[in-house]
Amino acid sequence: MQDDDLPPPPILSLTKAEIEDLSVPELEERIVALEAEIVRVRDVIATKQDSKSAAEAVFGKS
């Protein structure tokens, strides 16, 4: 498999998608979905930071 055959990274598919032909309701739906994804990503970041802090508390900071 060549690099050209690989799909783009997910973040690029979100930011580079062709949206000019979407209707206003479709664009608004996309915004809602993206905002929900932002919340989900922030939750994962918070969980990882909490885990890191807990590990540092037990094992010391490296």
Residue pairs with C-beta under 8 A, 6 or more apart in sequence:
7 13
8 16
14 34
14 37
19 27
19 30
22 30
56 62
